[in-house]
Amino acid sequence: MGEHIVSAFDHDLEKIEARISEMGGLAEELLAGALTSIETRDTSLAEQVTARDKKLDQMEMEIEEFATKVIALRAPMAQDLRLVIAALKICTTLERIGDLSKNIAKRAASISKLGPLPTTPSIIRMGRATQAQLSEVLSAYSGHDTKAAVAVWRKDVDIDEMYNAMFREVVTYMMEDNRMIGAGSQLLFIAKNLERIGDHTTHIAEMAYYIQEGAPLGDDRPKGEPVSPAID
Amino acid sequence: MGEHIVSAFDHDLEKIEARISEMGGLAEELLAGALTSIETRDTSLAEQVTARDKKLDQMEMEIEEFATKVIALRAPMAQDLRLVIAALKICTTLERIGDLSKNIAKRAASISKLGPLPTTPSIIRMGRATQAQLSEVLSAYSGHDTKAAVAVWRKDVDIDEMYNAMFREVVTYMMEDNRMIGAGSQLLFIAKNLERIGDHTTHIAEMAYYIQEGAPLGDDRPKGEPVSPAID
């Protein structure tokens, strides 16, 4: 944690890391709940996810306020400053992951009114892979594990590929059966939201790397084939 | 800009504001170009938008680096610190607006292969409204105009409503004509990207408000009717 010896300052930095980890844990729970609500068509669980997203918004504001105070009062330098600035960025990213999870959960209500959807297993598989990535990047962050952060960052290509496959699968169902169009559109948005959560996860990986290394992670992350109709 | 008299510091803060405005101008250009590429099915313009998005990524990194240096070397306080922290947040938001614009432009290529799409005028209308919001929030930011920032923030509800109307319109076309499903899915994503750009614009409005007022803008922003299938 650097060379400084001001213990109140150490305590502040530890508190920032702890709050980010706590917020990350809640974001992961919301994503897990959203996926279960789609899988089991549990609209009351979907409502819980929506309600708990407010807590995430509040945590974001608290972290922002505290991090700003730490900058103003302690004038952190080098890695300490990077940790505080990364916290300001990561808390916004986690808030967006919560928003996207809430958005997925809200679609459970629309989907619950429809007949069986043949694509549900694929979307849940994609969702659980996204959730695993989020979980791993949070561990990499709290364990200051740069290697693990890079590994998560590289693996996002798998999520992108699942998204492209999912897009083609859903559009095919929509073309075969007109009654699938409403539900299919919902599924396309759920897949897109998961793909975005994957992107946000790589952003956290970049921040975890930046804190430790003091340099950006680079711009050559492999991406899923962009030629398909799904695009990015 | 506060009471301090260190002129090199004033210069740093002005530079941060100028770079954010410059970056905002480029983000707005990319959005405008993306919309024109959809409207006129101009795939070479779409490619230009994609290429210029790299410049936006580079500007984000430069602003982050400079803002971090300013915090470390000048230890800004109060409104000055808020300006620097807001810049760190706004540059990420502008980078995302660029990404979403690039994503819209990429869809021009898919759409250009298809027959006439009856919904193009609606999506362009929604796009131009989103672009106007972005332009207004950037003026509010550079003019330190809190009232204008709040006005933009409140008007995002119009974008949300256009998005919901658009969603229903496109799904109706898809149901009436199966050959519209591929193009319709592209249009749904374009509409969703515009709605997200609208959300990012409100985030810039919140930051412009926070710099001047030192308090969050509040959480009671009106939102478009969430009961429709489009959701959020």
Interface residues (C-beta under 8 A of the other chain):
Chain A: D57 M61 E64 T68 I71 A72 A75 M77 A78 L81 R82 I85 L88 K89 T92 K102 N103 K106 R107 S110 F167 V171 M174 M175 N178 I181 G182 S185 Q186 L188 F189 K192 P216 D219 P226 P229 I231 D232
Chain B: D57 M61 E64 T68 I71 A72 A75 M77 A78 L81 R82 I85 L88 K89 T92 K102 N103 K106 R107 S110 F167 V171 M174 M175 N178 I181 G182 S185 Q186 L188 F189 K192 P216 D219 P226 P229 I231 D232
